[in-house]
């Protein structure tokens, strides 16, 4: 058991994101993608609402996704130069695999929307852990496409939001570590209620 615990802690301490533009084959196959999604869904979910969905964008639909992003960008910036539009299209073709995670809260339920949205964020993080455990690298991307109504409308209903575009593949280059917080930087000890 200690060995399993040590392995898990090492996994948690070494996970890091990769840049989608630097991801190459191989990516996960269909069975691995299904397993990634099942692991991603094992998150706190008060009320058992499943307030998230996973939309797989297969390779055969990447050109369609590129066209969608171009249309959305042109709608917001009709005078954009062609080179910028080509860069927008390249977003859609990055990495071998792409899963769009949708925050899909259940309105009118006693579980607050905020808690349901936190659950969607946890699903994104679990997805990245599953990807790392399988030997791949993931990149959780948002940016303007995640906030575009035009893009969101192609993936979900008006009450849903894109929690993240999760690109998955193999890093083309060794991943560089970035500065990380240590506990003393981001934690405090509560001192109790102020004296009356």
N, C-alpha and C positions, 0 to 999 in steps of 0.2 A: 504493500500500500504506500509506503514511504517513497518508493521509486516512482509510482504513478503521480503522487503529489508533487514530487520534485520535478517531474517532466512537465506537469501542468503549470507549475510556477515558472519554469523556464520558458514555456510557450508564452505565458502572459507577459513576461519581462522582455521578450524578444520580438513580439509582433510590431510591425510597423507598416505604414502605408507606402505604396509605390505610385509613381506617376503613370497614369494610363497611357500616355504617349510613349512611355518606355517599356511597355509590356509586349511580350511576344508569345508565340506558341511554345509549348502547349498550354492550353487552358483546360478547364474542367469539361468532362464529357457530360452527356445528359444525365446519367445516373449520379454523377458527382454533384451536378447542379441541384438535383432533387434532394440529395442528402444535405447540401449546404442550406437549402431553404428550410428543411425540417429542423435543422439545428438552429437556424436564425429565429425560428418561431418559438423556441423554448425560452421565453422571456417572461418577466412578470406581466401579467395581463389581468388586472382586477376586473372581475365580472365575467371572465372568459369571453371577451367580446371579439377577439382577433381584430383589433383596430388598425390593421395594416394588411397590405397585400404585396405580392411579389410579381412583377411583370418581367418575364424573360424576353429580351430582344435578341432573337436568333440572328446568326450571320446573314441569313437570306433576307433579313429585313433591315439591315444596317443602312442600305442606300435610301430606303424609305424614311428612316430616322434622320438621316442627313438632310433629306429634302424638307422634313418637318422643321428641323432646327433652322435651316436657311429661311424658310417662309416666316418663322417666328421672328428671326433677327431682322429680316427685311421689313416686316411690319412695324418694328420699333425704330428702325434706322433705314428708311427708304433710299437714302443717298449713299449707303455704305459701298465702299470700293469692292471690286471683285475679289481682290486678294484677302480681304477680311471675310467675305462670304465663304471663300474656300477654306479658310481657317475654321470657320464655324462648322462646316461640313465635316472637317477632319475629326472634330470632337466625337461624332457618331461612329467613326470607324476605328477608334482606339481600342486596343486590348482584344484578346480572343473572345471574351465573354462579357455580357452586360446584363445586369438585373436592375430594374428600376423598382425601388421600394416606395410604396405609396402609404402615406398616413391616411387611414380611412376611419376616422372616429365615428362612434355611434351617438348621434345627437339624442338628447332627451333622456339619457340614462343617468342613474345616480352617480356613476363614476365620472368625475369631471373630465372635460375634453383635454385639459392639460395633462392629466395622468395618462390618458390614451395616447397622446402625442409623445409623451416620454417613453411609452412602451414601443412605439414605432422607432424611436431613436435607439432603444435597446436592441431591437431586432436588427437594425443596421450594424451595430457593434458586434452582435453575435455572429452575423454573417461574415464579418471580417475575421473573427476568430476561427470560424470554420474553414475559411479560405486558407488562412495561415497554417492551420493544423494539417491541411491536405498538401501542403508544400507549394502553394501558389502565393501570389501577392494580390492584394486588393487595394483599390483606391475609391474612397467615398467622396464623390464630387457633387456639388450643388451648383453654385454660380447662377448666372441669369436664366439658363433653361429651367431650373427648378422653380423659378418664380414667374415664369411665363404662363399666362392663362392659355395661350395657344398650344404650348407643349403639354401642359397638364391636361387639357381637354382631350388630347389624343390617348391619354393613359387612364383617366378616371373621371369621376363625377365632379361637379362644381364644389362639393364640400370636402373633397379630398385634396391632398397636397403631395408633392414629390418630396419625400424625406431624403432621398439620395439616389444618385445614379452610381451603382456599384460596378466598377470595372474590375475584371479579374483576368489574370494571366501569369506569365513567368517574367521576372525582371530581366531586361536585356543587359543590365549592368548591375554590379553589386550595389545593394541599397546602402546609402549613407545614413548613419544615425544622426538625429537632430537633437538639440538640447532638450532635456526632459526635466520636469519638475521633481524636486525631492520633497518629502513629506513636510519638512519645516517651511518650505516656500508656500505651500497651499493649504496648510491646516493650522488650526488654533484649538486651544482647549477652552471650552465654555466656562466662564467664571461664576455662573449662577445669576440669580436675580439681584438687581441693585438693592442696596440697603435702603430702607424707608427713612 
